Amino acid sequence: MPDRSPAPTGDFELPAVDEQMCFALYAASRAVTNLYRPLLDPLGLTYPQYLVMMLLWERGECAVKEIGAVLQLDYGTLTPLLKRLETNGLLFRERDPADERSVLVTATGAGTELRARARGIPEAIGRVIDLPPRSSRRPDSRCAD
């Protein structure tokens, strides 16, 4: 039977995992992300894919490097995610003619049309987490956008 005694911690005790701020933030992030699932499943999107599509809807064309920086995703995570969206016909990738080292990403017609189907998602999430209506928020507030 394995020894289940606490691992040695030196001169100080670490709080239990579920008592640490980092765990509370992690759990809250997962809970909010899980709220999106029933809204994104009919669109055939995961939450990270939705973030990519929102960025493309907002900016039109983005370099892969820009998407990674804005969404804080590394290439190892981003590349398969973009490949899946491309396979599903929602975006296309091409080398930047001005800089062959850069890959540009653009929504396809189907990807652009998906925006209309996703239109009510921010408001639905806002209602679930009880955000005040947009009209009563500060003008520069971008919550649930």
Secondary structure, DSSP 8 states (H G I E B T S, - for coil): ----S----TTS----GGGSHHHHHHHHHHHHHHHHHHHHGGGT--HHHHHHHHHHHHHSEEEHHHHHHHHT--HHHHHHHHHHHHHTTSEEEEEETTEEEEEEEEE-HHHHHHHHHHTTHHHHHHHHTT---GGGS-TT--TT-
